[in-house]
Amino acid sequence: MNQTPDTALFLGHLHPLLVHLPIGLLLLVAILEFLSRFPRFKQANANAGLILALAVPATAMAALCGWLLARAGGYQDNLLQWHRWAGISTAAAAAFAALLYRLNLKRAYRWCLVPSVGVLVVAGHLGGSLTHGSDYFVRYAPGPFRAWLGGSPQAAPVQTNHVELAQLPVFANVVRPVLQQDCVSCHGPEKSKGRLRLDTLEGLAKGGKSGPAIVAGKSADSEVIKRMLLPLTDDDHMPPNGKPQPSADDLALLQWWLDSGASPDKQVSELKPSPRVTQILAAKFGSPAPIVTTVPPKPLKDVLPQSAALAAELGIAITPLSPQEPWLQCNASIAGTNFGDAELKKLAALGANLRWLDVAGTAISDGGLARFETMPNLTRLHLERTHLTDASLAQVASLSNLEYLNLYGTEISDAGLDQLRSLPKLRQLYLWQTKVTPAAGKAFAEARTDQDQLQRWREEIEQLNAKIREAHISVDLGTIFPAAASTNTTPINAVCPVSGKPIDPTKTLFHNGVLVAFCCDDCKAKFQQDPAPYLAKLEPKKEPQPATK
């Protein structure tokens, strides 16, 4: 266990602030001495002595603070030792150069500056490697230079097709890259703050000072997720505020893997990803996403004459959704059974511009819905009171922009409903008087709802409500009870004055000298905010007076 005093650790944390000053000063001296070798700049080093006078104590102070910081632990030992001695060597070389300058041994002093700058560069590189990884300097170097500088070849982006995506091992290809990107620089082989390593599954399971980092099957109980979901201003939030944060998509992938059992080798298909996770994976790995590429609509002025002619010919209504946009809405339900597959085929000429389509109560059939392939931009579709069956929904499932779908009074069943699971934007689905069972409808809605995100929003709302309650000030302007009762530790009421429910003896507060109890914290907070409406319920009941003769 680390027994380093807090004062030493506080001084150690000054190292990142102090270390840049001596670096700049030593480099400045070296540059000025180099320039002074040219006749035009022969006076450039006139203030070298003053700069050295500042650089020597600054270098010594940075080295001392770095030594104290190292006592906190969490760094790769071998790399730490090299950095430590490189820093001490820099401080010693700077002091020796300053001594030679003071003794007016200018030639020796200038030669001493060369190794001083050299060891300074080495110490800086090792410090960056400690903090950001051993490949920090060469990580983004161009290909040929990267190999020459000793970096490993940059891995080519993973290219997959739909089949390969389903077969990807989740931990190796999905989870580990997220952790590598956001966590391993502080919790890896070269630096392991809190004795925690997140670069391997074994490290995740073992955890650090706070225990295991993950709980298989329970992302909400996993320390790594709880830390990531804390407010940025919280001291325990990880990664620390100011460093790159994992995206919402990356968090969703980590939670999905944990909730699915945190398997070390299972593939994507074996963990049964939700529609949202499927979309994230498709976007991340370049696979065909469930969203079909949208066909650009034609300019409104180019389609209005044709839409007017079609509306007159078919006895339907086709109008613009907005005069500023190219989208059209089509109401064919007014034609009733006079509108069928042949008429729907004629609408294909306007397909790219159609946004809303209403064919409710028409004579269209399952086969006619093949025309939907020409209408990829539909967001609202009315198919109610038609004779469509499950066979038609394969065409509906291709409408990747669909948000509203009405299937009231059709022959759709549970089997057909399954075909709609791939619709990424669907938010409203009407299934009255169909063959879909309540259980299937409920399962469909639950599968498409991100319960984890909803829970996070609920928790955020509760935190905001707590802040709102704390911000209120209660002011009492009178009393209805004698102050002498303040010593009474028994609540004066058996029923909550706010809700009328039985009290919880642990939920109490003193008001005007008496102890009042409530059924819950919410009622207590409401009373504190404004007690006036509830005071009458606390007044003692008057005993009936005996009648006088």
NUMI-488434 format. One record per residue: x, y, z of N, C-alpha, C in turn; residue in one letter. Coordinates in steps of 0.1 Angstrom, whole numbers, plus 5000, padded with zeros to 4 digits. Atoms other than C-alpha are relative to their C-alpha. Last residue first. Layout:
<nodes>
XYZXYZXYZA...
</nodes>
This chain:
<nodes>
501549994997421852305310499650145001K500449944987425252305294498550015001T501149915002426352055267499650065014A501350054995429651905272499050105000P500349954987432352045249498749945005Q501449944999433551835220499750045014P500950094993437351785221498650075001E500649954987439151995196499049905005K501450005000441351815171499450055013K500750104992444951905172498550025000P500649944988446152105142499349905009E499250034988448351905119499450065013L500150154997445851875090500849975012K501350034993445452255091499949865003A500049984986449152295085498749975007L500150124993449252125051499850025016Y501250085003448552405027499849885009P501349944998450952635045498849914997A500850074990453952405046498650055001P501249914997455452525013499149935010D500149905010458952395003498850105003Q499049904998459452205035499950124990Q500449934988456152025031501050115003F501149925003456951924996499650095011K499549895008460351795006498950104997A499249924991458851585034500550124993K501049924993456251455009500750095010C500649905009459151354986498950085007D499249875002461151205014499450104991D498850015009458450955023500750134999C499950145005455450885047501249984991C500650025013455851195068500249864995F499650125008456451285104499349994987A501050045010456251625122500649884992V499450105009458251695154498849954991L500650144998457052015171500649914989V499850054987458852355177499449865002G500649924989457552545148500049945013N500649885006458452265124499350085011H500649914990460851995134499450124993F499349874998461451735108499350085010L500549904991460651365103500850134998T500149885009461051075079499350115007K498649955003462350795102500050134991T499449924989458950745118501450054998P498750074998457450655084500750075011D498749945000453850785085501149905001I499350024987450650625074501450055000P499650144997449250775042500649995014K501050074992447351105040500349865003G500650115008449651225012498849945007S500049975014450751565025499249904992V500949895003449851565062500050034985P499349905007451251215066499150114996C500350015014449151025092500850114993V499950145004450150945127499849984985A501050055009450851305138500349854997N501449964995452551475168498949944991I500749925010455851295161498650025005P501050085006457551185193499250084990T499450085011460851355202499049904994T500750135003459251625223500549934988N499250114994461751885233499349874998T498850035008460352135209500849895006S500150145005456952125226501249954993A499650094989457752435246500049854995A498650035001457552635214500549905010A499149944990453752615215501449964999P499750094989452052515183500950075010F501350044995450352725156500249915012I500050134994453352935147498649965005T500950014989454053225124500149865006G500449874995456053355095499149995012L501250014991457953045084499750135006D500149894990460253075054498749995008V501250004992461352775033500050115011S499849954986464052835007498650005006I501149934994464052624975500350045014H499949855003467352544958498950085006A499049934991467652204975500050154998E500550004986464352094959501050075009R501149905000465552204924499450005015I499449875000468852014929498950115001K499449984986466951704939500650145001A501149974990464751744908500650025014N500549865002467851774886498950035010L498949914995469351454901499650144999Q500150014986465951274895501150095007E501249924996465951394859499950005015I499649865002469551254854498850105004E499149964989468450924869500550154999E500849994987465450904846500950045011R500849875000467650994816499250015012W499149894997470050714825499350135000R499750004986467150474828501050115003Q501149944992465850574794500350005015L499949855002469350514779498850065008Q498949954992469450164795500150154998D500449984986465950084783501250065008Q498750004993466850144746499750035015D499949894991463450064731501349985008T499649885007463249854699500250125009R498850035008463149514716500650134994A498850014991460649644741501349984993E499749874995458249754714501250005009A499549915011458349434695500450135005F498750045002457949224727500750094989A499249954989454849424736501549964998K499949855000453349374702500950055011G499149975011454148994702500250164999A498650044995452548954737501050044989A499549904991449449154726501549975004P500450024986448948924696500650105009T498849994991449149044660499549995015V499850134993446148914640501350005009K499250095009445049274631500149865008T500850095008442149474646500949924989Q501350034995444349764658499349904990W500450145003447949734647498649965005L501450034996449250094646499549874995Y500650125007452950154646498749975005L501450024997454650484656499549894991Q500449964986458350524661498649985003R501550024996459950354631499850035014L500649874995463450504624498549985004K499349934990465550184621499450125006P500349865004463149954603500650095011L498849935006464849614609499850154997S499049974990462249484633501250084995R499849854999459549514606501050045010L499349955012459849154594500350155002Q498550024999459049024629500850064988D499549904991455549184626501549995001L499849885008454748964597500750115008G498950045009455148644618500450134991A498750004993453048794646501249984991D499950084988450148854622501450025006S498650014995449149114595499949915013I499850144996445749044579501349985006E499350085010444849424578500149855005T500950075008442349624599500649914989G501350034995444849884611499149924991Y500450135006448249854595498649965006L501350034995449350224601499549874992N500650115008453050294598498749965006L501450024997454850614609499549894991Y500249974985458650664610498649975005E501450004996459750514576499950025015L500349874994463250624565498650005007N499149974988464550264559499750135007S500149864999461650164536500750055013L498949945007462849814529500050155001S498850004992460649664556501250064993A500149894991457549774537501350015008V499849885008458549544508500050125010Q498650005005459049244531500350134993A499249924991455749344548501550004996L499749865005453649244518501050075008S499250015012453748864525500450144995A498649994996452348924560501050004988D499650114991449049004545501550015003T498650044999447449304528500249905010L499950144999443749324522501449945000H499750065013443449694529500149855002T501250045007441749874558500249954986R501250064992444850044570498949974990E500450125007447950084547498749945006L501350054995448850444557499649884991H500750105009452550524553498749955006L501350024995454650814567499249924990R499949994985458350864563498749965006T501350004993458650764526500350005015L500049894991462050854511498850015008N499250024988462750514495499950115010P500449904991459750534471500849995013M499849875006460850344440499750125009T498649995002461250024460500450134993E499449924989457750084472501550014998F499749865005456549964438500650085011R498750005005456849604451500450134995A499149934991453749684471501550004996L499849865004451649584442501050085008G499149995011452249214449500250144995G498650034996450749224483500950024989D499850144995447549384470501549995004S498650055003446249744464500149865007I500050145005442449784463501449954998A499950015015442250104484500049854997T501250035006440950144520500049984985G501050074991444050324532498749984992A500850095009446450424504499049925008V501250064994447950724522499349924989D500850085010451550814512498849945008L501150054994453751084529499149934990W499650014985457251164518498949945008R501150034991456951114480500649985014L500549884993459751294461498949975010N499049944992461750994450499650125008A499650084988458650804440501050075008G499849904990457151064416500649945013L499349885006457450854385500350115010A498550024999456650554407500750114994A499449914990453150694412501549995001L499849875006452050514380500650105009K498950015009452650174396500350144994K498849984992450250264424501350004992L499949854997447550314398501250035008E499749935012448149964384500250155002A498650025003448249814419500450084987D499550134997444849954429501550004996G498549995000442950284432500649865004F499649975014439250254422501550024999N499650125008438750074455500350024986T500650134996438750404474500549884992G500450075012439750714454499449865003A501249945005439850924485499549944988I501250074993442350684500498750064995S500750095009444950794474498849945006A501250064994446251084495499249934989N501050065009449751174483498949935008C500850094993452251404501498849954990Q501450015004455151554482499249915010L500850124996458551664493498650024996W500550075012460751914473499149895003P499450135001461052174501499549924989E498649995000460352544504500849874998Q499549935013456752534493501550025000P499649864997456052274520500550064987S500049994985454451934521500350145004L498749984993453651974484499850005015P499749864997450251834471501450005007T498549994998449051514455500350145002I499549874996445251434459501649995001A499450004986443651144441500550145002I501049954990441351104411500550005014G500350114991443850894391498950045010L500350125007444051124360499549895010E501349995008443651454379499749874993A501149984991446251364405498750004993A500350134994448651234378498850015010L500650085010448451564359499649865005A501349955003449051764390499349924990A500950054989451951544400498650054998S500350155002453551584365499149965012Q500950035012453251964366499649864999P501349954998454651984402499049984988L501050114999457551754395498650055002V499950105011460151994380498949905001D500549945012459252294403499949904988K501449995000459752074433499450064987L500549874996463251994424498550014999P499949905011463851614421499550145005K501349965007464351404452500350104989P500349865000467751244460498750044993P499949955014467550864465499650155000V501149935005468350774501500250054986T499649875005470950504507498850084994T499750005014469250224525500350144996V500649895006469450214563500450014985I501450025003470049864577499350124993P500849974989473749924573498549984997A501249955005475849734548499050035012P500950105006479049684568498750064994S500149985014481649954573499149904993G499250095008482849824606499750014985F498650014996481750114628500949914991K499349875003478550194610501549995003A500049985015477349834609500850134996A499050095005478349784646500150024985L498749954996476350094656501149924994I499749885007473349984636501450065003Q499850055013473349634651500450124991T498650055000473749784686500349964986V499149894999470549994679501549955000R499949925012468649694666501050125000P501249935002469649484696500150084987S500049854998472649254694498650054997P501349955004472048874698499950155002K500449914989475348784717498750074996L500350084988475948474694499550095012E501350075002475648684662499649925013S501149914999478448914674498649934999V500149915012480848634681498850095001Q501250015008481748484715499950104989K499850045014485448484725498749984992D498749975006486048644759500149974985P499350125005482348654770501450044993S498549975001481348954790500849884996A499250104993477948784798501550035000G500150135007475448954774501049905006S501350054997475049254798499849864994D500150044986478749314796498749935004L499150124998478949304758499949965015W500550125006475849524755500849885002W501150054991477149774781499449884993Q499550064988480449804762498949945009L499350135003478749854729500549935012L501150095003476350124743500649864997A500650044987479250304758499049904998L499050084994481050314724499549955014D500050135007477850444708501049915006D501250074995477450724735500049864993A501349965005481050824727498849925005S500750105008483950754750498750054995P501050084994485651074763499449904991Q501050045009488851244752499149905007P499550115009490651384782498949964991K498949955007489851714799500649914990G500549885007487651564826501250064993N500149874993489251234837499550114991P498749944999488450914817499850145007P499050055009486750824840499549994986M500450025014484651014865501349964992H499950145004485850964901499649974986D498650044999486551334908500249864995D499850094989482951424896501549954999D499349924989482951724872500349915012T498649975003482351504842500750075011L499949865006479151364858501550034998P500049894990479450984864500150144994L501349934999478550754836499950115010L500249935012482150654828498750085000M499049885000482850564864499750084987R500549904990479650344866500950125000K501249935006480650164833499550115010I499549925011484150074846498950084993V499349884996482849974880500450094988E498650005004480349724866500750135003S499250024988477049714885501550004997D500349894991475049874857500849985013A499249885003476749644832499850115010S500649894993475449334849500850134997K501450005000475849014830499350125006G500650075011479548974839498549995001A500850114994480549224866499249944988V501250045007483449444854499249895008I500549905008486249644870498749974993A500150045014486849404898499450124992P500650135003487849574931499949984985G501450004998488349944939499349874998S500249974986492149914943498550005003K499049924994492349744909499750025015G500349874995490349504888501250065006G499249984987490949134885499750135006K500650084990488149084859500750025014A501349954997489249374838499449925011L499849884993492949274840498650065004G499550034986492148924830500150125008E501250044993490149054800500349965014L500250145001493249244789498749965008T499650055013494049604782499849864998D501250025008492149744811500349954986L499750015014494749734838498849964993R501050065009494149864873500550004986L499650145002496849914900498949934991R500950074991495050244909500249854998G500549924989496750394878499149915008K501250074995498350124856499650085013S500549914989500950284833498749945005K499049904997503150084809499650105011E498850074995501049764807501150105004P499450105010497749954805501349945006G500250134994495450164827500449894991H499849994986496350524820499949875007C498849914998496950504782500250025015S498850074998494650194783501250105002V499650044986491450384789501449955002C500449904989489950574759500649975014D500149865004491250424727499950095011Q498749955004492450094740500050144997Q499249984988489250044759501450054996L500549884993487250104727500850035012V499749875006489549884707499450125007P498649974997489249594733500450134993R499849954987485449594732501450055002V500949894996484649564695500450065013V500249915011487249344677499150125003N498849965008488849134704499850114991A499049934992485849134728501250054992F500449874995483149074702501150075008V499950024985484648794681499850145006P498949934993483448894646500049965014L499150094995481148634629501250065008Q500750094990478048854625501049905006A500449934988480249114609499449915011L498850004991481748864585499750085013E499850144995478248784570501250015010V501050034990477449154566500249875006H501350005007480749244549499049955011N500850124998483849334568498850024991T501050005010486749574564499249875001Q500750125002488849634595498950024990V501450004994490949944591499449864996P501049955010494649864583498649995006A501050105004496849824613499150064990A501349964997499750074614499049904994Q500849965011503049904612498650035004P500650115006504849904646499150044988S501450034997506950194655499549884992G500250114991510750184655498649975003G499949964986511550524641499749895010L498649954997512350384607500250045014W499250124999508950194606501550045004A500550074988507050514614500849875002R499349954988509150714590499649925012F498650035001508050494560500850055013P499650145001504350504570501549975000G500250065013503950864581500649864999P499049965010504150924618499649944987A500749955011500850894638501150054989Y501350065002501950664666499450054986R500050055014505650754664498649954995V499249925010506050974694499749964986F500549865000503350814716500650084989Y500049965014504350454707499550144998D498750005005505350374743500150044985S499650135006502050484757501350014993G500850025011500450824766500349864992H501449954999501650904800499149954989T500650044987504850694804498550045000L500350145000505650734767499349955012S501250015008505351114769499649854999G501249954993507751104798498749994992G500450104990510150884779498950045009L500650115007510151124750499649895009H501449965005510751424772499349884993G500950004988513651244790498650044996A500350144995515251154757499150005011V500950065010514951514744499649865004V501349944998516451654776499049944990L500650084989519351394773498650065003V500350145004520151544739499349925011G501250005008519751904750499649864996V501149964992522251854778498650004993S500650124993524451644756498950045009P500450105010524951954733499449875007V501449985004524952214760499549894991L500950074990528152074774498650024997C500050155003530052164742499149935010W500850025012528952524746500049854997R501449984997530152534783499149974987Y500450124993533552384773498550015003A499950115009534052664748499449875006R501150005010532752924771500049894991K499450105009534952844801498949984989L499649945013533953174817500849904991N498550004999533853004852500650064987L499649914989530153104854501550015000R500349865004529552954820500550105010Y499049975010531252634831499850144995L498749984993529052634862501150034991L500149874994525852684841501350035008A499849905011526852394819500050145006A498650005004527252174850500350104989F499349944989523852274864501550014996A500349865000522252194831500850085010A499349945012523951864828499850155000A498649994997522851774864500850064989A499749904990519251864857501550025003A500349875006519151674825500350115010T498849975008520851374842499850134993S498949964991518151374868501250044993I500349874995515451374841501150055010G499849905011517151094822499750145005A498649975001517450904855500350104988W499549934988513750934862501550044998R500549865000512650854826500650085012H499349935011514750544825499750145000W498649994996513450424859500850084989Q499949904989509850494849501450035004L500149875006510250294817500150115009L498849985009511449994836500050144993N498849984993508750024863501250034992D499250125004505650074842501450035006Q499349985012503650344861500949874998Y500850015012500850314886500750024987G500250135007502750434916499150014988G501450035000502250754937499749864994A500350074988506050754944498549965001R499750155003506650854907499649925013A501150055007505051194915500149854998L501150024990507751264942498749944993L499650114991510551194917498949985010W500250135007508751414891500449885009G501450035000508551694917499749874992C500450044986512251674923498549975000L499550134997513051674886499649955013A500850095008510851974879500449855003A501450014994512452164908499249904993M499950074987515952084896498749985006A499750145004515152194860500149915013T501350065006513552514873500249864996A501050044989516552574896498749954994P499550104990518952544866499149975011V500250145005516852714839500449905011A501450044998516453054857499849854997L500349984986520153114861498649965003A499550124992520752964827499750015015L500950115003518453234812500449875007I501349984992520353504830499149884997L499850024986523653364817498850025009G500050144997522453334782500249975014A500750024987521553704781499949855003N499649904990524153814755499349975013A499950074987523653494735500450095011N501250084997522153664704500149945014A500449964986525053914703498749935005Q499050034991526753744673499750045015K500750024988523553744653501049975012F501249924999524753884620499349995014R499749864998528153734625498850095002P500149925013526853384628500250145003F498850045008528053164657500050074987R498949914997525653364680501249964992S500149885008522753174664501250095001L499850045014523852844678500050124991F498650035002524252994713500349964985E499349885000520753144711501549984998L500349935013519252814700500850134999I499350075010520952624729499850074986A498649974999519852884754500849934989V499849875004516252864741501550045001L500049995014516252494743500350144995L498850065005517352504779500150004985L498849924997514752764788501249944994L499949885008511852584770501350085002G499850045013512552254786500150124990I498550035003513152414819500249954986P499249884998509552574818501549974997L499949935013507752264804500950135000H499050065009508452054834500250074987V498649955000506852274859500949964989L500049865002503152214852501450064999L500449975013503451834846499950164997P499050035010505551814878499550034986H499549885007503151994900500949984989L500949975011501451664908500250144993H499850085012504451564927499150044989G498949945007504051864951500349924987L500549875005500551734960501250074992F500850035012501851374963499550134994L499050045010504551494988499349974986A499249885004501951685008501049974989T500849925009499651385008500750124995D500949894995502251175024499350074990P499549865003503450865005499150105006T500049924988502350545023500550144998Q499249885001501350354991499850085013N500949885000500050005000500950125000M
</nodes>
